[in-house]
Amino acid sequence: MMVKFNYPDGDWCYRAIHTVHAVFHKDGKLIARAERGDRNGYYEFEIESFELKGPGEILT
């Protein structure tokens, strides 16, 4: 399963669901927390929305 994060600027990215730690509101913004690529902790970033993509779905 994958998570598609939609950024406020219209860009997007995909993350494997096991690397996503949390999605929450902070200061009126939607924030995602995900594992760093080197597995050395987490980082947070602002998102507009997110979608869950299951097996067999086309990632667009």
MOHUNOR-V360587 format. One record per pair of residues at least 12 apart in sequence whose ideal C-beta (glycine too) atoms are under 8 Angstrom apart, sorted by the first residue. I is the first residue (numbers start at 1). J is the second residue. D is the distance in whole Angstrom. If there is no record, write none. Layout:
i->I j->J d->D
i->I j->J d->D
This chain:
i->1 j->16 d->8
i->1 j->17 d->4
i->1 j->52 d->6
i->1 j->53 d->7
i->1 j->54 d->6
i->1 j->55 d->7
i->2 j->14 d->5
i->2 j->15 d->7
i->2 j->16 d->6
i->2 j->17 d->6
i->2 j->52 d->8
i->2 j->53 d->4
i->2 j->59 d->7
i->3 j->15 d->5
i->3 j->16 d->8
i->3 j->17 d->6
i->3 j->20 d->5
i->3 j->50 d->6
i->3 j->51 d->7
i->3 j->52 d->6
i->3 j->53 d->7
i->4 j->50 d->6
i->4 j->51 d->4
i->4 j->52 d->8
i->4 j->53 d->6
i->4 j->59 d->7
i->5 j->32 d->6
i->5 j->45 d->8
i->5 j->47 d->5
i->5 j->50 d->5
i->6 j->47 d->6
i->6 j->48 d->5
i->6 j->49 d->5
i->6 j->50 d->7
i->6 j->51 d->8
i->7 j->45 d->8
i->7 j->46 d->7
i->7 j->47 d->6
i->7 j->48 d->6
i->8 j->46 d->6
i->8 j->47 d->7
i->8 j->48 d->5
i->14 j->53 d->7
i->14 j->59 d->6
i->15 j->34 d->6
i->17 j->52 d->7
i->19 j->34 d->5
i->19 j->35 d->4
i->20 j->32 d->7
i->20 j->33 d->8
i->20 j->34 d->5
i->20 j->35 d->8
i->21 j->33 d->4
i->21 j->34 d->6
i->21 j->35 d->7
i->21 j->42 d->5
i->23 j->47 d->7
i->23 j->50 d->6
i->29 j->46 d->5
i->30 j->46 d->7
i->30 j->47 d->5
i->30 j->48 d->7
i->30 j->49 d->7
i->31 j->44 d->5
i->31 j->45 d->7
i->31 j->46 d->6
i->31 j->47 d->7
i->32 j->44 d->7
i->32 j->45 d->6
i->32 j->46 d->8
i->32 j->47 d->5
i->32 j->50 d->7
